[in-house]
Structures are given as C-alpha cells and as structure tokens.
Amino acid sequence: MDGMILVDKEKGLSSHGIISKLRNIFQIKKIGHFGTLDPMATGLMLIAIERATKLSPFLSKLNKVYLASIRFGYSTDTYDVTGNPSSQINPNYPSEKNLLGALTKMDGDLLQVPPPFSAKKYKGKPLYSFARKNIEINLPPSKIFIHYIDLLSYKPPMVDVEIKCSSGTYIRSIAHDLGQSLGCRAHLFNLKRTEVGPYKLPNSFSLEEIKILFHENKFTKFIIPLEQLLAQFPKLILNETGATMAKNGNFIFPENILKITSSETIINSNSEDKENIFRLFSPEGKLMALAKRCEKGKGLHPFLVIDNT
C-alpha cells in the first residue's frame, strides 16, 4: 500500500475529512496529504500512503494551478463565500482594462498576508482560533510566487481566473487583495485545484471510486508506487552491498552503484552544487533512500531512508 493517490476532493469535506474517510476504507493509520484544500474548495489532493508520507518535504512544495471565481462588491471576514460580510456593498465594478492592469501587478514575487481564518500557526495555534475570539494577529507577510494569473471571463460582479502559484499561496488572499487594489472589495466565490506539479485533476479518483477499486483489490489502478515518485531526481541502482548501506544510512560510493539513469550524473563531481538529490534503488528495483553528495570526499549521503526492511 506504499505510494500516493490522486484524490478528487468534493465540496464540503475538509482535508482532514478526506484523510479520515481513507483511513476507514484502508483500515490503516499512516495516511497524510501534500497540501490542504479548504472545505469550500474542490479538486486535486495528493494523498500519501504509508512510507510515501516521508516524501512530504518534496511533494508538498510543488507548484499548484487553480481555477478561481472571485466576486466583486464586498469583502468577507474569511476572504471567501463562507464568511460574513466585512464591508459595505460597492456596486462600482472596475472596467476590464483596469482589472487586467491589476492582475498584471500580481505576477511574480509577492508578499502575502494569510487570511485571519486559516490554519497558519501563531505561537503554536492556528490563526482561526484567534479570529473566532475576535483577536487580531498581525503576522509578517510570506513570500510567494505567482507564475501567471490569467483572466478567463469577466461578467460583473463575477471574475474567473486561472492561477499558477507557488506552494503556500492563499487564493483567498489573492481575491481579497485584488478587491482592495481595485477599490471595490472582493472575496473568493469558488475554487478548484486542477494541477499539483506534474499531477493533473483528470487523472484523479473520487472517494467512491477508490473504495470500489480497493474492495476489488485493484490497488494498481489508483496507487502511484513509491518508485514512480520524484522522477525529477536521477535514479541510481545499487548492488546488494550498496542497498544494505543505504538502508542503514551509510555513505554510498561509486563501487556500490550498478547503474545510473543519466549519463550526465557524475557522483565524483567537484561541482559547487552540493544539493543535488539522487534516488537510491535496490537491485530488485525498490526505492531505498534519497541521498545528496557528501560535503567532503567522494560519494553520497542517504539523508532520508525510505525502506530499511
């Protein structure tokens, strides 16, 4: 059961709710996700099963693509349609020209303040726990990156956009800030996540589809195995000695490697880039660990052991 599942989240379920339902289906506890979605949002979630949970530092940082509907005219305390109005209604909607100008300014590097009703932590507690008590917390803005924000349609007061952004971006804040910049106020009306890194919504499964396939023992239909994940990192197949060393977290040297998937990968490179990551496989093809070049001397250091059995 080790691997990752692409889940098509339905509206109304929290990310924790998705995890709970999958735990009930599979009867296992070690399940996590690589990025939350608010209950009002739908679309793609990456779900980790068993050992795949160890890959969170990498798969949770992937870029994401969203389809968002934004309503102009007033803001809400949650920055989305589920909240209470926090401004007067303003029927003076911007022209499409002014809207396009405002969207252009939201491309690239941005500093973003998270919504007050969010799971972002302050002194170990989520912001929403303070917001519910009407306690205002002024967090410093976080750095995000907007690859693009394209206008799909504009029929006032509704705006539809497609956004590709870095991990950690709050689309609710994008909607709120857009309304602020145009002077008409706004909130997020609808949201669907369509892509996470190389993974796309059309390849995902509903909870009901997963349940049916699981009970039919068709695991390979919906589980992406560990060995297919993080394909952006070079694949090194180790000999038996190397595999034993890797699962114990010991250094790997050129004589421990049977095959390298890229002829450009040089283990003894004197390159200044010490952050290159490699996937270490057993002779049988099991993913054993992730490794980096040693800072001193030759070889690789397994910094994340995935299979130590």
N, C-alpha and C positions, 0 to 999 in steps of 0.2 A: 504493500500500500504506500510505499515511499514515493513521493512525487508531488506534482502540482496540478490543480484543477482550475479551469477557466469557468467561473460561475457567472451566469446572467442574473443579477440581483433584481428582484421585483420591488416595486414601490411599497413603502410602509414597513419594511423589515430593516432593522439596524444591522450593522456589520457583525455585532456580537450575536444577533439573532441568526444570521447565516451560519456562523460557527456552531451554535447550539444545535441547529437542525442537522448539520452534517455529522456532528458527534453522535446524535441519535440514530442516524442512518447507518454509520460505520461501526458504532459501538467502540470508538477509540477516543482518547482524550487529547492526544498530541496533534492538534489542528490549529493553524493560525492563518493570518491573512497578510498580504503585502500591500496594504493601503486601504483605508476605510472609505465608505460611502455613507453619507447622511441617509436617514430613513426615507426622506422625500425623493432621493435620487435613485436612478436605476442604472443598469449596465454592468460593465465588466469588473469583476473582482478576481484577483489571483489568490487562490487558497492553497496553503501548504499543508501536506500530509506527512506526519512522522518526521523523518530526517530532513525533509525539504525545509522545515522550519529554521534550520541552521543557516539557510541562504538569505535570510531576511535583510542583512546589511547591503546586499546587492540588488535583489529583486524589488525591494521597497523603494528604491531610489530611481526607478525608471521614469522616463517622461510619460506624460499622460495626455490623451486627447478627449475633449468633451464637446457635446452639443448642449448649448445652454440657451434657455429662453429667459429673457430679462423683461420685467415690467416697469416702465417709467411711470412717474406720477407721485409716488410716495415711497419712503423707506420703512423698514420694519426693524424691530429690536434684534431679531435673529439674522437679519440680512436676507431672509428668504420668505417664501409664501406662507410658511407655518407660523410666523411671528405676528406680533401685534404692531399696528402702525406706529411709527415713531416720528412722523412728520405730517404736516398738513398736505392735503391733496393738491398737486400742482398740475393743471392741465396744459401748461405751456411746454409742449414737447419740442425737442430740437429738430432742426432740419436734418435731412440725411447727410448733407455736406458737413455740418457740424458734428454729427455722430461719427462719421468716418474720420474726421480730424481727431476726435477724442480717442477713438480706437487705435489710431496710428501711434499716439503718445503712450499707449500701454504695451507696446512691443519692447522686447529686450529686457535688460536688467531693471528690476523694480524692487522697491522696499514696500513690504505689505504688512499691515497690522491684521492679526487674526480676528475673526468675529468674536464678540463677547460671549455668545453662546457657542462654544466649541470645546473640543477635548484637549486643546493646547494646555499644557501644565504651567501652573504658577505656584511655587513653593509646594510642589508635590500634589496639588489639587487641580482638577480641570477648571477652565475658565467658567464653564456654565454653572458650576457650584457657587461661584461668587455672583454671577449675573442673576441667578434666581433669588438672591438675597439683596439685590439692588446695590451690590458693592462694585464700584468701578475700579478696574485694574488697568493701568496704563503700561502695557508691555512694549518693549522696543520692537520696531518693525523687523521682519525677517527678509533676507534676500531671496528673491525668486527670479525665474527667467521665463518670459513669455516668448516662445518661438514664433507664434503668429496668433492673431485673433481676427478672424475673417467674418465679415458681415454676410449672412445668408439671406436674411429678409428683414424688412422694417415696415411694419404696419402699426403705427402708434395706437396704443401705448406699448405694443409688444415688439421686441427685438430678438432675433435669432442669430446666434453666432457659433462658430466653431473655434475652439481654443486648444492649442498645443502648449503645454507648460511643464515646468519642472516639478518634481515631487515636492510636496509641502505647500503647494499653491491652493488657496481657498477661492473657489469660483464665486462663492457668496460675497467675498470681499471685492472681487473684480466687479460684480454687479453693483454693489453699494458705492464703490469709488467712482464708477462710471456715472452714476446718477449725481454724485456730488460734483464731479468736474463739469457736468452739463447744466447744473443748477436746477434740475427737475426732480431729483431724488429717484431712487430705483431699488428694486430688490430682485433676487433670483426667483423665477417662477417655476422653472422646470430644469432638470439636469440629467443627462445621460452620459456615462463614460463609455467611449467606443474603442479606445486603444490604451494599452499599457505596454510601453516598449514595443517589442515586435509582436505582441499578442493582441488579437482583434476580437471584437464582440461576436461576429458571425460564427466564430469557432468555439463559442462558449455553450454551456448547458444550464438549463433551469434546474432547480432543486428536484422537481418531479422527474425529469429525465435522468438525473443522476441516481435517484432512488431506484428507478426501474432497471437501469443498467447494472447497478450494484447487485440487486437481487437476482439478476440473470447471470451474475459472475462475469460480466463483460467489462472488467476493470480497464483493459487497454483502450477501450473506446473513449474514456473520459479522463484518464490519468496520464499526464505527461511525465515520463520517468526521469529520475534524477540525472541520468546520463545525457539527456537532451537539453538540460537547463544550462544557462550561462555559456552558450555556444560561442560567445564573443571572445572567450579566453581559449588560448591554444590547449590542445589535448595531448598529454604525454602518457604513453602506455609503459608501465613499469614492469620489470621482471619480478619474480617471486620475492627476491630479497628486498627490492625496492618497495614492493607493496607492503611487506611487513614493516619496513622502516617508516613508511608514510603513515600507516595506521597508528604507529606509536609516536608520531610527531617528530621523528628523527630526520636529519638532513638527507637530501637526495642528491646524488652525484651522477655525472654522465654515464658511468658504468652501470647504473641502476635503471637506465632507460632503454626500452626496446624500440620504441618508435615515437616520432614527433610528427604531428599532423601538418605542421607548416615548416617548409624548408628554410623559412626566414627566421625561425626561432633558434636563437643561439644561447644555450644555457651558460656558457662561459663568457658571455658578452661583458665587456667593460663599460657598457652604456651607463650614463648617469641616471637613467630611469630605473630605479630600484623598485618601483611599484607594479611592474608587470606581473600579472597573475596567470597562473597555469593550473589546469585541471589535471589531477593525477589519477590514472586508472590502473586497476589490477590487470594482469594478463587475461583474465576472463571478461574484462570489459566493465567492471563495476567502478563507479566513481568513489575514490578513496578519500581525497582531500583537495583543498586548494592550497597553492604554495606561491611564495614570492622568492625572488633572487636573494641570496644571502647578502648582507651588507658587507661582510668581509669574507674573502676567499671565494671558492667556486661552489656551485651547487644551488639547491633550492631548499627553502624552509617551509614545511607544511604548517601554515598558521591556522587552518581550520580543518580539523579531521571530521569527515562525514561518516565514514564506515570504519569502525575499529573492532569489528567482529572477526 
